[in-house]
Each structure stands twice: as structure tokens, then as C-alpha cells.
Amino acid sequence: MARAKARRARRPKASERSAASEAVGEARQRRVEEAAAMSQRLRVLMALWMAFSVQALASAGQLCRTWRDKATGMAGKLAAAAAGHKKMLFRLSIIVLLVTLAMVNVCVFKTCWAARRIWEDSTAQEIERLQQAASELRAQLDCYQTPDWALQSFGATIDTRRTSPIYELRSWFSRRCFWCSVNPPDTILQPGVSLGECWPMEGQQGQVVIRLRAKIRPSCVTLEHITPEMTPSGTASSAPRDVAVFGLDADSEEEVPLVSFTFDVGEGPTQTFLLKNNHSRAFRYIKVLVKSNWGHPRYTCLYRVQVHGKVVKTEDHRTAESLNG
């Protein structure tokens, strides 16, 4: 019983139950309204998101198409530039090839021109040398066709006053040997050229002055000496080496240089040298100056000296008269 009272006491009243149900209804209505509002907001947000997504996708597609078009254009430009570079490289290669060919042609032309100039110069020098040799041969032929005016038999003599001293034998035996003597300077005016038929002058240097029979225009001079094979020692150390020839006037001490030469003992026993008588002067005296010999310390031997030339017109008649007389 007590329990029933207690349950009754705990039971709400009808008014209380209705108020509670209204409160529950109101709460439920608020939740429904809140859910509807939340759903509406979600739909709006979904619509906005969809709209934004579509716009973003459209923008992204437009941007992609723009970049694709730009990339395509750039690729076309790059391809065109590459093609242009290829053409330029091809043109440059052609230009370089043409320039190289031109340089090669220029070098070949210069080489050919230089070779032609060298050939022309060598040919000209060879022609000049041959002409000079032919001129010398003609001069030597003309020289040989003129008489030798340095012959003792033709009236030539030695000017002993202006001639170097004879080499003297200094040994005790040679001083007391009456048949031991040396040849005089006029030995060089005689045609014999045998071993010992020479004039030994004192020392390695000296001179001899030849007085000719007539005043002539000298053209050449010839020196003779025996070969080294003809000497007992097998050498020709006493032969003259460096020689100079001068023309002298009888009335003055003027010396006109005619030629300077080297007598090479290896070239032969007889050697002819053309004189450089540029003024065609005539001389009565010829001076042969020996500057050195081939090594003999005591004396220098002269075997034969020949002087060729033409007599001047003023002396032709005198020479002819003296020869006829």
C-alpha cells in the first residue's frame, strides 16, 4: 500500500505531462528546423562548391589550353629556329668551304708565282752566267789571238829597280858552290816551263815590273806554274796565291788596278785572267804584285807571266819599223 502511494506520488500530474510533451514537441520541432536549415546550408554549400568546381575546372581547362597553345607555338618557333640555324650552319659551312678553297687557290697561286719567279730568276741568273761565261770565252779567245807582249824574245825586259830581290841561298855549301845559282827575274819572260825554270823572289810577298816593247791596251794576263805532281815533295807551296796586276805609266808613279785574282794550284798549270781595263788605257809597264803564296815561308816562285793586248795606233808604225829593221 505504501508502495502504491509512493508510485502515485512519483507520477506527474496531467498538466505536468502536457507541458512536458509540449516541451518535447518544441524541442523536436527545433531540431527538425535546425536539421532543415543545416540541410539547406549544405545544399547551398554543395551548389557553391559545384559551381566553383565547374568554374575552376573550366579555368583550368582554359589555362591548360592556353599553355598547350603556347607550348605548341613555342615548339613551332623552336622548330623554325632550328631549321633556320640548320640553314645558317649550312650557309656558314658553304662560306667556310668557299673561303678555304679561295685561300687554297691563293696559296697555290702564290706558290706557283713564287716558283715561277724563282725559276725565272734562276733562269735569268743561269742565262746571265752563261752570257758572262760566253763573254769571258770570247774575251779569252780574243786574248789568245793577241800576241804575248811579255816575251824576252819580243823585246820585254824587267824593271829591276821596282822588282823584289832574288831569293839568296844561305847555306855554307851553296855559297861556295860556283855552279849553284838561282834564276834571274827575266826567267818569267821565257817560254820554258819545266821543274826549276822559275824566278824565286824573297819571302811570301813581292812584285815584278815588266817593261813591254810597246805601249799596249792589256786585255788579259796568264800565269804558269808546274803542277804539284811535278815537284819532289808533291806540293806547290811556293806557287803564288793572291795576285794583283797594275798598269804603270812611264812618266809617273800612278798605278792603275787592272785585276785581282787567286791562282789556284789545283785548277791547272796555266790560268788566264781577264783584266778590267775600263778606260782602255794603254800602258808600257805592267806590275804583278804577289800578296801571298801557298805556304812556303822563304820564297815564292814565278815560272811564266804572259801579258796579252793590242798595241795602240801610235805605236803600230814604230813596232812594224823596229820588227822590219
C-alpha positions in Angstrom: 0.0 0.0 0.0 2.7 2.2 0.9 4.5 1.4 -2.3 1.4 2.3 -4.3 1.2 5.6 -2.6 4.8 6.2 -3.4 4.3 5.4 -7.0 1.4 7.7 -7.1 3.3 10.4 -5.5 6.1 10.0 -8.1 3.7 10.1 -11.1 3.4 13.5 -12.7 0.3 15.3 -13.0 -1.6 15.7 -16.2 -0.7 19.3 -16.5 2.8 18.5 -16.0 2.6 15.8 -18.6 1.2 18.1 -21.2 3.8 20.7 -20.5 6.5 18.1 -20.8 5.1 16.8 -24.1 4.8 20.3 -25.4 8.4 20.9 -24.5 9.4 17.7 -26.1 7.5 18.7 -29.2 9.0 22.1 -29.3 12.5 20.6 -28.9 11.8 18.1 -31.6 10.5 20.9 -33.9 13.6 23.0 -33.2 15.8 20.0 -34.1 13.8 19.4 -37.3 14.1 23.1 -38.2 17.8 23.1 -37.4 18.2 19.9 -39.5 16.3 21.5 -42.3 18.4 24.7 -42.1 21.5 22.6 -41.9 20.4 20.7 -45.0 19.6 23.9 -46.8 23.0 25.3 -45.9 24.6 22.1 -47.1 22.8 22.2 -50.3 23.8 25.8 -50.8 27.4 25.0 -50.0 27.2 22.0 -52.3 25.8 24.2 -55.1 28.5 26.8 -54.5 31.2 24.1 -54.4 29.9 22.5 -57.6 29.7 26.0 -59.2 33.2 26.8 -58.0 34.5 23.3 -59.1 33.0 23.8 -62.6 34.4 27.2 -62.9 37.8 26.0 -61.6 37.7 23.2 -64.0 36.8 25.5 -66.8 39.5 27.9 -65.9 42.0 25.0 -65.5 41.0 23.7 -68.9 41.3 27.1 -70.4 44.7 27.6 -68.8 45.8 24.2 -70.0 44.6 25.0 -73.5 46.4 28.3 -73.3 49.6 26.7 -72.1 49.2 24.0 -74.7 48.8 26.6 -77.4 51.8 28.5 -76.1 53.8 25.3 -75.9 52.8 24.4 -79.4 53.7 27.9 -80.7 57.0 27.8 -78.8 57.7 24.3 -80.2 56.9 25.7 -83.7 59.1 28.6 -83.1 61.9 26.4 -81.8 61.5 24.1 -84.8 61.6 27.1 -87.2 64.6 28.5 -85.3 66.3 25.1 -85.5 65.5 24.9 -89.2 66.9 28.5 -89.6 70.0 27.5 -87.6 70.4 24.5 -89.8 70.2 26.7 -92.9 72.6 29.2 -91.4 75.0 26.4 -90.4 74.7 25.1 -94.0 75.4 28.5 -95.4 78.2 29.0 -93.0 79.7 25.7 -94.0 79.4 26.7 -97.7 81.0 30.0 -96.9 83.8 28.4 -94.9 84.3 25.9 -97.7 84.4 28.6 -100.3 86.8 30.7 -98.2 89.0 27.7 -97.7 89.0 26.9 -101.4 89.8 30.6 -102.1 92.7 30.5 -99.6 94.0 27.3 -101.1 93.8 28.8 -104.6 95.6 31.9 -103.4 98.3 29.8 -101.7 98.6 27.6 -104.8 98.7 30.8 -107.0 101.3 32.4 -104.7 103.3 29.1 -104.6 103.2 28.8 -108.4 104.0 32.5 -108.8 106.9 32.2 -106.4 108.1 29.1 -108.1 107.8 30.8 -111.4 109.7 33.8 -110.1 112.4 31.5 -108.7 112.5 29.7 -112.0 112.7 33.0 -113.9 115.3 34.3 -111.5 117.3 31.1 -111.7 116.9 31.1 -115.5 117.9 34.7 -115.7 120.9 34.1 -113.4 121.8 31.0 -115.5 121.4 33.0 -118.7 123.5 35.8 -117.2 126.1 33.3 -116.1 126.2 31.7 -119.5 126.4 35.1 -121.2 129.2 36.0 -118.8 130.9 32.7 -119.4 130.5 33.2 -123.2 131.8 36.7 -122.9 134.8 35.5 -120.9 135.4 32.8 -123.5 135.2 35.4 -126.3 137.5 37.6 -124.4 139.9 34.8 -123.8 139.7 33.8 -127.4 140.4 37.4 -128.3 143.2 37.4 -125.7 144.8 34.3 -127.2 144.6 35.8 -130.6 146.7 38.8 -129.5 150.4 38.4 -129.0 152.2 37.8 -125.8 154.0 41.1 -125.1 155.8 39.8 -122.1 158.3 37.7 -124.1 162.0 38.5 -123.8 162.4 37.5 -127.4 159.8 40.1 -128.3 161.6 42.9 -126.5 160.2 42.7 -123.0 162.6 43.4 -120.1 162.4 43.5 -116.3 162.5 46.8 -114.4 164.9 45.7 -111.7 164.6 49.0 -109.8 160.9 48.3 -109.0 161.3 44.5 -108.7 161.6 42.5 -105.5 165.1 41.0 -104.7 166.0 37.5 -105.7 166.0 34.8 -103.0 169.5 34.1 -101.9 170.9 30.7 -101.0 172.1 31.0 -97.4 173.7 27.6 -96.8 177.5 27.3 -96.5 177.7 24.8 -99.3 175.6 26.9 -101.7 177.8 29.9 -101.1 180.9 28.0 -102.1 179.3 26.1 -105.0 180.2 28.0 -108.1 177.5 26.2 -110.2 174.8 26.6 -107.6 172.8 29.7 -108.6 169.3 31.0 -108.8 167.5 32.1 -111.9 167.2 35.9 -112.6 163.8 37.7 -112.9 163.8 37.6 -116.7 163.2 33.8 -116.4 159.5 34.6 -116.3 159.8 36.2 -119.8 160.9 32.9 -121.4 158.6 30.2 -122.7 160.2 27.2 -120.9 158.1 25.8 -118.0 160.0 22.9 -116.5 160.9 22.0 -113.0 163.3 24.6 -111.7 162.9 27.1 -114.6 161.4 29.8 -112.3 162.4 33.0 -110.6 162.3 32.8 -106.8 161.5 36.1 -105.1 162.4 36.7 -101.5 159.6 35.8 -99.0 155.9 35.2 -99.4 155.2 38.6 -100.9 156.8 40.5 -103.7 156.4 42.1 -107.1 157.9 42.3 -110.5 157.6 45.1 -113.0 157.7 44.2 -116.7 158.7 46.8 -119.3 157.0 45.9 -122.6 158.4 46.7 -126.0 155.4 48.8 -126.9 152.6 50.7 -125.2 149.6 48.4 -125.3 146.0 48.1 -124.1 146.2 45.0 -122.0 143.3 42.6 -122.1 144.4 39.6 -120.0 147.3 38.1 -118.1 148.4 34.5 -117.9 150.3 32.8 -115.0 152.0 29.5 -115.4 153.3 27.2 -112.7 154.2 23.5 -112.5 151.6 21.1 -111.0 152.1 19.7 -107.5 152.7 16.2 -109.0 155.8 17.5 -110.8 157.5 18.6 -107.6 159.6 16.2 -105.4 157.5 17.0 -102.4 154.2 16.6 -104.2 153.1 20.1 -103.2 153.3 23.6 -104.7 153.7 25.7 -101.6 156.0 28.2 -103.4 153.3 29.0 -106.0 151.7 32.4 -105.9 148.2 32.6 -104.4 146.7 36.1 -104.2 147.9 38.2 -107.0 147.1 41.8 -108.2 148.0 43.3 -111.6 148.5 47.0 -112.2 149.2 49.2 -115.2 152.0 51.8 -114.7 152.9 55.0 -116.5 156.4 55.6 -117.5 156.4 59.2 -116.6 154.6 58.9 -113.2 154.2 56.6 -110.3 150.5 56.2 -110.8 149.3 52.6 -110.5 146.0 51.7 -112.2 144.5 48.4 -110.8 143.6 46.0 -113.6 142.6 42.8 -111.8 143.0 40.8 -108.6 142.7 37.1 -108.5 143.7 33.9 -106.8 145.9 31.4 -108.6 144.6 28.0 -107.6 147.3 25.4 -108.0 144.5 22.7 -108.2 143.0 24.3 -111.3 145.8 23.6 -113.7 149.3 24.8 -114.5 148.2 27.6 -116.9 145.5 30.1 -115.8 144.3 33.2 -117.7 142.6 36.2 -116.0 140.8 39.0 -117.9 141.8 42.5 -117.0 139.3 45.2 -116.1 140.7 48.0 -118.2 137.5 50.0 -118.2 139.1 53.2 -119.6 141.0 51.3 -122.4 144.2 52.9 -121.2 147.5 51.9 -122.7 150.5 51.0 -120.6 154.2 50.4 -121.2 154.8 48.9 -117.7 152.8 46.0 -116.1 153.3 45.3 -112.4 152.5 41.9 -111.0 152.1 42.0 -107.2 152.1 38.7 -105.2 150.3 39.2 -101.9 150.7 35.6 -100.7 151.8 32.1 -101.7 150.6 28.6 -100.8 152.6 28.3 -97.6 156.4 28.4 -98.4 158.0 30.6 -95.7 161.2 31.6 -97.6 160.4 32.3 -101.2 157.8 32.4 -103.9 158.4 31.1 -107.4 157.1 32.6 -110.7 157.5 30.4 -113.7 155.9 32.4 -116.5 154.0 35.6 -116.9 152.2 36.4 -120.1 150.6 39.8 -121.0 148.2 39.9 -123.9 146.7 43.0 -125.5 146.6 45.3 -128.5 149.1 47.8 -129.3 148.0 51.4 -129.6 147.9 53.0 -133.1 150.6 55.5 -132.3 153.0 52.6 -131.7 151.9 50.4 -134.7 154.3 52.0 -137.1 157.2 52.1 -134.7 156.7 48.4 -133.9 156.5 47.5 -137.5 159.6 49.5 -138.4 161.6 48.0 -135.5 160.5 44.5 -136.5 161.4 45.1 -140.1 164.6 46.7 -139.1 
